[in-house]
Every structure is written in structure tokens, then in C-alpha cells.
Amino acid sequence: MAVPSELAQHIESYVDTSRSPTQQATSLDAVISLVKNHLITIETLVREMEIYLTTTDNVIRARGTLLIAELLMNLVSKPLDNVTMHSLIGFFTDRLADWRALRGALVGCLALLRRKSNNGTVTASDAKAVAESYLRNIQVQSLGQHDRKLCYELLECLIERYPNEVASLGENLIYGICEAVDGEKDPYCLLRAFHIIEALVQLFPDPSGPLASYCGDISENLGLYFPIHFTHPNGEEADVKRDDLSRALMLAFASTPLFEPFTVPLFLEKLSSPLPLAKVDSLKYLSYCAPNYGADRMAKHAGAIWISLKNAISTSMLESAKSFTSQSLNGLGFEENEITTEAFMLLKTVLMQNSDLLSSLIMDDEDISTTFNNMTSYGSYSDIPLQGKQRLHVVGRILYITTKTNIACCNRFFESFFPRLMDILEISKRNSSGGCFLDENYSLANKFHFGAVYLCVELLSAYRDLIMESRVTATDSIHAKEACCCMLQRFSLSLINAFCSTLRTGCNKVSDDVDIYFRVKGLQILATFPEDLLPISGSIFENILRTFMSIILVDFNHILLWKLALRALVHIGTFIDTCSRSEKASSFMAIVVEKILSLVPFDESTLPFSLKLEAIFEIGTSRQSHMLKIIRGLEESVFASLSDVYVHGNLRSVDMAIQLLECFSNKIFPWIHGTGDLEEVLLRFAINVWNHVKSWTASDVQVQEKGLLDATMMATKLAVGSCSEESQNIIIQKAYSVLSSNTSLIVKESTTTSIPVHPEGLQLTRQTDKFSHKDECILLLFASIIIAARPKTHIPNVREILHLFIASFLKGYVSSAQALGSMINKLGLKSNGTEISSDCALEEAIYIIFNTKPWNSYNNSVSGQCEATSNGIEIGLSDLCVGYVNNRLLQVNAIVGLAWIGKGLLLRGHEKVKDVTMILLQCLLSDGSTGASKLKQSLLEKTCEQDLHPSVMKSAADAFHILMSDSDDCLNQKFHAIIRPLYKQRFFSTVMPILLSLVVKSDSSFSRYMLYRASALVILDAPLIVVVSEAKKITPILLEGLSVLSEDIVDKEKLYALLLVLSGILTDKNGQEAIMENAHIIINRLTDLISYPHKMLVRETAIQCLVPMSKLPYTMIYPMRTQVLQAISKALDDPRRAVRQEAVRCRQAWASIASRSPHF
Amino acid sequence: MVYEFFNANPVVYKKKERQVRGAPSDTDESAVEPIDHLEVFDHLRNIKDPEHHYSLEELRVISEDAIEVEDHCSFVRVTFTPTVNSCGMALVIALCLRMKLMRSLPSRYKVDIRVAPGSHSDEAIAMNNR
């Protein structure tokens, strides 16, 4: 083998402690690669290193040994023959005695012992020799932390890999381990030590073996660490968590039952300590150890455990009860902490283990008996003192947990406690004949003691939960012959009657909320008991339902009771579903569903209509058949009241109709959408609308109720939107037939290019003319269907419909424009070869919209001023927008329509949207100021130079809001719009540069003002991340936008949204440069907004934005300081508290940048 | 010189449960929420005791009930209770309270800081006159 000189160099470099760690590491790597590449063998290396391994210089010897060890650590996969292995392990075993070079020896042993079997391993006898040498030579606790860690790892490795050899060392080994572990404090070493003890115990399973005599010592050693408590702050020992260590210790404790005599008393002692951590850990450890120690051993401690548990539970619940508004509570709503949770776990564990013993302890417990004895002294919940409530809660929770443990416990506790409770409540057993006698004379005021009711409910719910769990898991089924069953059957009838009569009207006014809660809960549990275990006759069941219904109908002023009763009914309704018996199902239908439905059309009942609808819907959710019934009933009511309005002109029904329609829109349709399979209901609703439309339009009554029409449209939209394509096709066909039969709307002779306008036909002569109410109704409902249609749904006669919508949106019907936008968004392309569902492709539709000349100036007799400029010329949509016809209203309508069409195009990513944008920009620019710029002229090439009214320009600016914002009415996912991802980003980055350059070039102040407005509206809807990346360019225009939007109260929401964008820039790192450049203007703008009167959130956010401004460079902001502080001190007197609080914070930030004066 | 505490080992109390205020209405922009004692307490509770690293709330030097506010008269009175009877820091505390209130309340307010009767040895002469 060659390269000895190179090798010598590397070795020298590694051994030399004056070299840097990196140099040493490099030379180690070099040696490793030499061996790996077979340039030298390990034997050669060892021979080469002889002088380093045997020198009397401790340091060099230690480094030399370590080099060999590290090398082996890195060569675990290199096969080594038995002879080499033997000599190497022999060497390291010897070296264990050399405490000055111990590190290398430990690493070397570990490296060899951990080798996989196919590469050559240490033989059993060699391993035993290592262990012996280890026990003989190493004083673990005298070593440093890293060496101790290696020692523990070596020990663990020996026990795991060579259990038999190590076990043969017997007591010697146990003693050695005890000694090694004793006094360890490092978390990682402790973790290893606990594992070692756990593994050690497995080596000596014999209870009378060598381990027995050491159990006391070991558990005493371990006990010192219990409960695990870190004295260092958390961050330092990041690699070992307290939980890991605690778990390792728990496993060590639980490893053998032999530890039981030492550990259980320790846990119980710590349980009584005041430290919460000690309590939680004791309970956890006991729960874990109990099954491992076995029932017999734990039985000795049962009494002590029970007493400690009871104390722990009682003392852990000191927090006061929460208010009784939350609907799901444990017991009496006392706050429970981790101690309580763990205590109940332990209670359950020990109860399962020693059922008889523990239950007799609990049943004979004095505290529990006292609670029972005191029960009669108090009537209502509010009479009981706080301490009594706590005690009651503890007993209730204990009874619940213990009863629910298993059926044996359930029987025992039921037999012991239930009759006593019934005695207290003075509820008698059912007489043998089993007849149903309602004890009307049962006077409750004095006898219905809250404590007894509460415990009774806890017992019942534990029993019911036990049954339900056993049915879900299909384990030991519970028979009707069980003791608890029989007992319950005997009392159930009287108990139900008692609950019913306490809940009857009159009794509830005087009772406390908590009393009522448990009465309702009790009755609900009894009503939903499985039929085979507690048969309840039909009449009793009906009695329960009637009781709840009377609460629903009469006690609606008592909100909690009303809600509880409704919840109970829903619960009962759901339960009938799972274990159905037709008799009960039909009585639920008759007494609850039909009864409440019958109330809808009549306004006589005192129950407010909104509550009625809430109750109806909730009850419907209990079961699909109930919901179907309810939907039918409500549908009838909706159409009856709609007809009442539209046919008979009865305006009193308007409110009711709107509420019903909203119930459909907000509750029923989303519910149907959630179930996914009730499409026929939606279809029926939509078709029904169109069936009725005919009769509405046939009537002579003229009703203008916009709210009602809007609600109808929304409901129709949602119904259609959730339908499949087939159903939508049916609906559209139906709607189209109604539409086309209405001759005044559809212009039959429409062509693809233009509509020759007849004065009588489209009635476009006066754009202020609207359609008649009937036409309007049909048109808008038809528009709602088109808005909600899916892309593949077939729309008949598209051209005709396009013309209709074009004509109507120019009259100011926004829904028409939205429908047009939806059509444009969803129509198929001709070019992509797929089958087009309608007879008109997108390209043609766009052509129709932009090239039809709906306006013939010849007919424009009303606005006569225009005749001079547009005499006899046909005018298209874009011309209308830029003011070819001098009629403002028409122009505004055209612009709004164009915006919605543009939105449809924008969402699908069609390039025609550019043209739309250009037309809108043209509108923004065209004002009649002198010296129009070249740009303007190029934009307005064809347009006549004339003034655009401010309202027109404003609507053009607002059109950008329509383009960018998400709409609830149309063009969203709910209504199946085709939405290209990132369309907002794309539009933002194309349109913003244009707007910015127009602002620079604009020479008219009003035009610039409108451009600011448009830019602000684009910015506030754009995703923040895009805005921030452009912050430098955007910020100046954003600030102008803030002042533009703060002028009109109508824009307050937009102003707030824009302000949030600014705050986004302020808090982002990328925005800092822009902020610095504009600091003064930002501060000016924000201080103005501090006094914005129309929206509190604007003021609050403005102040919040000022806080980070105070962190800017001192020289930059110091001049602004007085101004800011003055503005803020006004905000200190703001009428709203949130603003004042922010003001204090902000003032603190600004005042502290310089002066110490309290004022400025 | 070794600094001697006036009260080297004060009792630290658990923070009392706060009185809860109804949620403010978000819809009504014109609603007025007058300044009340809870709000003033919020300004003061986190002031640190001059001697210890505890807040005045934790030491129960101030409490919600010891603050009287009359918003329409622009008047606030804070009555505080020093931890020990002979506390030489009472004046410092009083100044802290006054300063904090002057910075946190509108300038129309008149601020009155008092020592609780009987809680300080020379309250009548020294404190309440300043």
C-alpha cells in the first residue's frame, strides 16, 4: 500500500490540537476516503498509527484513539472480517480503562457495536467483555456531558443488541446502571437513562429475580425526577422537550409492576401538592401505570386514590360558572382545566379495573351523601350558594363519568342513586297497569329541586351515551332486562309528565335559565331513548312534542327557552330518522311540521314571522322528508303572497313575501346545495315562478315594489344557479316561451346588423320611458335566469335576446346589462371547434353588441340639441358612450352597460376588453376645456368636440369599479362565470400605466380629478401584493384618490378599502421607499382623515397608519410633528372608543420622538 | 449605598376579572361612546410600580372602582391606594398617573388624583394638597 507520507500528514494534522477544527475535519475526511477507496486497509492504518496510540502523551493518545473511532463511525457499511473486528473491539474494550482517552474508546465501541450483521459484527463474547470493562472502569457521573451521553448510548446499545449476554451479568449490571444514572441532570442524558431503565426491566422479567431487591433503589432514583420540571428557560434545551422527558419517565415507571409499592404512594403524595404541574403529571402517570401494575396491586390503593381524586376534582373547579348562553356545556358550566380532565380519565381507568371496589367507595362516599341530603333545602338553581353549586357540579360530573364507564357500573349507580332522586322529586313508580295517567295535580313549585333534576339528567345522559356508544362500536349490546333499564321504565312515565308540566307555560317565567336548561335537556333525553330499551307510548310522545311546540309558539320572548326547545325538537326529529317507528314519525310530522307550516300564511299568531321562519327551517334540517314537506308548504305561501301582491294589489303581503323569498335564498337553497340531491325542488321552484308570471302579467293591477322584485330575482337566480344543465334548459325554454308570447318585448324582425327602430316597437324614442311593469317583471326575471345559466346551457334565439338586453339596458335596467355580461362571458368560441350550445358564437355576439346601431337620431326628437351633430346617422354603443347623442341619462346607461359587458370579457380574458377600456378612458378625458392635447384628439378622433357632463364622467370612472370588484349579483362562481385566474392582476398592470400617463398629460383639472377616481377604484380592488410591488408609482396617485373619495359620503366604503391598501403598503418592506418619498403628503392626508366624520373605521385606520410613520427618519418627520399631535389630540375626544384608544397609542409614538413635554 | 425599598416584598394579586362592556355597534356611525371609568382604567393599568416590575393593577394600587369619570363635566378623579402605609413613592405614583392621564385624555379634562383615605400616613398634609 502506497501513500504513507500523505497519510502521515493527515494523521499528524488530526492529532495536533493546535490545528483548527476545520483542518482536523478535512484530514479526517481524507483518511476516510483513503480507506474507503481501498488505498489503505484499516490494519495498515492502525499499524501506521501505533506510536500515536501507545504514546504516554495523554492528548495525542486520546486524539489518536478518536481518529480510529471516528473512522470506524464513518465506515459502518464497509465489510470487516472477524479477526479485524475482534482485534479492534478488543483494543477499544481495553481503552475503556484509559480515562484520559475515553472519548475515542466510547465512540469506537459504539461504532463497532452498531454495525449491521452483513458487514461483520462484534461477537457475543466480545460484547460481554465490553460490558464488563464498562462496569469495571467507567465512573459515568464523573464525566463531562458529552461523554456521559456516549456512555448512556453505549449502554443502551449493549442492552438492545446483546440482551442475553448483558443479562448474564446479573446484579452487577443492575448496580452499575443504578450508579451510572444516579444524579444525572442533563435532559438528553436523562432521556437515555430512562430508556435504559425501561430496557433493563425487560431483561429481568422474573419478579423474584435479581431486579427485585433493586426496585426500591431504582424507583427512588426515578422518583427524584418526578414531576419533570425544567429550571432553565425553555429555549435552551430545544432538542429535548419536557413532554418527551416526562413520557420517557412515565414509561420507565410503568415498566414493571414491581415498582408499584414505591411509585403509587409517591404519585398520591404529589397529587396533594399545590403545584398544578405535579397534579397533572401524577394523574397522567397513575392512569398510565394502573393497567400495567394490574388490578390486584392497584386494589390496595383504591381508597387513597378515590379520596385524592375527589379532592383534585373539587379543588380544580374554582372558576365561577360562565353565563348560560353557550349551548353545549359540561355539567353546570364550571370551568374545567387539565387537572379535571386527567382526573376523570384516571377515575375511568381505575373504575374499569376494580369496578366493585371503586363503585362501593363512591356510593358510600360521605360527601356525595351530604350533597344528596342537602338537595331538598334548595328549590331553584339561583337559591343554591356558590359552594353548593360547585359541589353539585363535581358530584354530577363524577356520576356522569362513572355511570358511563360500562354497563355494570351503570346498573350499580342507577340502582343506588336513581330511586333516591325520584324520592326527592316525589315521582312515583308507574302503577302496574301501565296506563298513562297524567298527574295534573303534580304541583312542582316546591318539589322540583334543582339538584335532583340536574343529577337525574346527568345519570340519564350518561346511560343514553353509553347505549349509543355501544351501538356505534357494536360491542356488548345492552338488553332491556338490565337493571337500569327496568328502573328507568318504572319511572319514565311519571318523570316525563313531571318534566312536561314544569315546562308548561307559566312555570317558566319564574325559573332560572339553568333550571330550564336541564328540564329541556331531561325531556329531550327521555324522548330520544332507543325504543327497544324505553318504549314510550304514542300519546306520551305526542305530549312531549306538544309541550315543546307550545314553547315555540308562545314563549318566544324567553329567548333561551325558545332556542333550547327548538334544538330539542330538531334533535328528536333527527333521532326518529335513525330508529324509525312510523307511528312516532307520523306524529312528529303532524304535531310539529304540519302545525308550524299551517301558521305561515296567517299573521294572527303572536309569534313574529322571522322567528317562525327560523323555527321552520331548523325543524326542516332534522330530516329530508321534513324539509321536503316544509319546502312545499313554504313555496305555496310564497306564491300565494306574491299573487296576492301582483294580482290583487294587496301590499300588506309584500313584507311577508320578501321574508319568505329571503328564507329560500339564504337558508333553503344553500341547504339543498349542501345535500346535493334535491334538484327537482329547485327546478320546480323556477318553473313555478314562470307559471305564475303569466297570471301576474294578466292582471290589471300595477304594483311597483322594487324590493319584492329584487328578492324574487335573487331567489330565482339561486335556484337556477344550483340546477344542472338539463334542468336549466327546461327552465330557459319555459321562460323563453313566456317572453316570446309577450309581443311588446321581442322585436321579431331583428337582424344581425341593425335594428330599424320603429317608434311603436322598441319605444326607444325616449330613453326615460321604461317598460310597463309587466314587461319589466318578465324581462328582469328572464335576465336572472340568463345570469345564473351554466356555460353549456342552451339559450334559444341568442341574437334576439341580445337585442332585447341591449335595448333594455339603455333604458337603465342594470340587470339586463349584467345578463348581457354573463352571456358574453359564457358563450362558446366559434374557432375552438367544440360544439357550440347556442346558435350564436361569441364573436358574433360581440359584433352585434358593438356594431348594432340601436339609436337612430332621426327618432331622437326629445333632445333636440343633438340634431346638428348627428343628423341622420346611425349610432353604435361606443358612440353613445362618448356622447354622440347629447343625452346624459342615455349616456350613463350606456356606460354602465358597457362596464358589465366589459366585466364579462375581462373575466374570460378576452382581448376585446381593451376596446371597452379605451372607450371608458375616452369618456374620462373628453371635456370641453380649451387646448385639447394631442392624445385626447387621437382618442377622440371620431367624436365631436363637446362637453361631457360630470355625471357621465363619474359613471365612466365608476365603471372601473364594476370591472374590478367582485359582484354578488352576477359573474361569480356561484353563477358559473368563466373566470380566468389572475385577471385582476392582468387588468391592473395593463390599465394602471395608461391611467398614470393620462394623469400626467391631462391639462384639465376636472379630467384629472376623474382619472384619480378611476385609478383609486382600480387600486382598491387589486390584490395587495401587486399594488405593493408597484408602490413607488402608485402611491402618489393613491393619495390623490384618498382625497377624491373622501369628498362624498357615498364613497365611504371605497375610501376605507383604499386606506387599507395604503396601510398594506405601509407595513410591507417593499413599500418603504415609496413611503419615504411621499412622507409629507401621506401624513397630510392621514391627518385630514382623522376627522373624517362618516366612518369610524376610516378614522381608526388613519390613526393606525400614522403609528408606523413615526418610525421614519427623524429629520424627515420632525417638521410634521406638531401638526400630527394636534390632529391626534382632537382624536382623543372622538365619540368612538376604538378611535380614542388608537389615538392614545399613536400619540405616545409621536410624542416620544422628541420632547418630554406632556403636550408637544 | 444600598437602596432600601419602601415595600420590599409587595403582595401581587391575580388580575381581577374585568367588567365587560357590551360590544360596540358597528352599524351606527353616529353612536357616541362616552369616556367611562373602564376606559380610564385601561390607560392606567399597565403603569409599572416605581419600585417593582409589577403593574399598578397587579399590586391593586388602582382599581376600576376607584375611578370616577363624568364625561359631560370633563372631570376625572382617580383614587389610588399605596401598597404600604408609609410608602414614599406615593407622590411618584400620583405624578405618573397624572402624566399618563394628561397624555391620554382630551385637553378639556380636569384630572384629580387622590390617595385613598386611611391608606397613607401623611395623606392629609402632603398628598392631597398637591
Interface residues (C-beta under 8 A of the other chain):
Chain A: H1094 K1095 M1096 S1129 L1132 D1133 P1135 R1136 R1137 A1138 R1140 Q1141 V1144 R1147 Q1148 A1151 P1158
Chain B: P24 E29 A31 V32 E33 I35 E39 D42 H43 M99 M102 R103 S104 L105 P106 S107 R108
